[in-house]
């Protein structure tokens, strides 16, 4: 049990840090509004589209890590956590915009 938590800690920590950093950057530069204006899909699907793009990116990085270069598990966890944190932050902001 503790071993699993230690293995997941870099991913969770990077996810939390990336969410905090993204929210601060988004408050200053309105990145989510710029992303939302460039996506030409319905408003209710924008959050889903962002999460799908993040998951496809993580899958591509994983495939590259298996077949092209050898990526350490900890580094892959940090990269995945960072992408997931940013994707979750964008999708939460986009879904809040939809309900307003």
N, C-alpha and C positions, 0 to 999 in steps of 0.2 A: 504494500500500500504506500509506504513512504517512498519507495523507489520510483513508483509511478508519478508521484507528486514532484519529486526532484527532477524527473525527466520532462515534465510538463511546465515546470516553473519558468524557463526562459521564454517559452511561447506566451504564457499568460502575462508575464512581466512586460514583454515587448508589445503585446496587444494593448495593455493598459497605458503604457507610456505613449504609444503612437496615437491612441485616441485622445489623450490629453493634449498632445502637441497639435494634432489636427484641429481640435476644437478651438485652440488659441489662434492658430493660423486662419481658420475659417471666420472667426469673429473679426479679425483684422482685414482680411482680403476678400471675403465673401466667395470662397472657392466653390462651395456647393451651389450657389446661384449661377455661377459661370458654367459649371458642369451641367446643371439642369437646363440652362438655356441652349446649350449645344446639342443636347439629346433630342432628337425629333421623334419621340415616341410619346404615348399617352402618359399623363402625370402619374396615374396609379401603377404603371409598370416601371417607372424609373428606378425605384429602390430595388426592385427585383433584378433589373438589368445590371445595376452596379454590383450586387452580390454575385450574380452569375459571372461577371467579368473578373471579379476577384478570385472566385473558385477556379475559373479556367486558367488564370495566371498562376495560381498555386500548383495546379496540375501540370502546367508546362514547366515550371521550375523543378517540380519533382521528377518529371521525365528527363529533363536535362541533367539533373543530379544523378540519375540512375545510369543513363546511357552515354552521356558526353563527358562530364566531369564528375569527380567524386566529391559530393557535398556532405560535410559532417552533419549528423543528425541535429546537433545543437544549433548550427548555423541555419539549417532548413527550418527549424522551429522558430527561430528569431525572425527570419524572412516571412514565414507564413503568419506569424503573430502580428507583424507590422502591417502586412497587406490586409489581414482580416480586421484589424483595428481600424484602419482607414476606411475600409469598405463598410463596416458597421456604422461608423460615424456618418458617412455620406448617406447611407440608406435611412438612418434614423432622422436626419435632417430633412431628407426628401419626403419621408412618410409623414412627418409633422407638417410639412408644407401642404401636403395633400388634404389633411383633415381640417386645415384652417379655412 
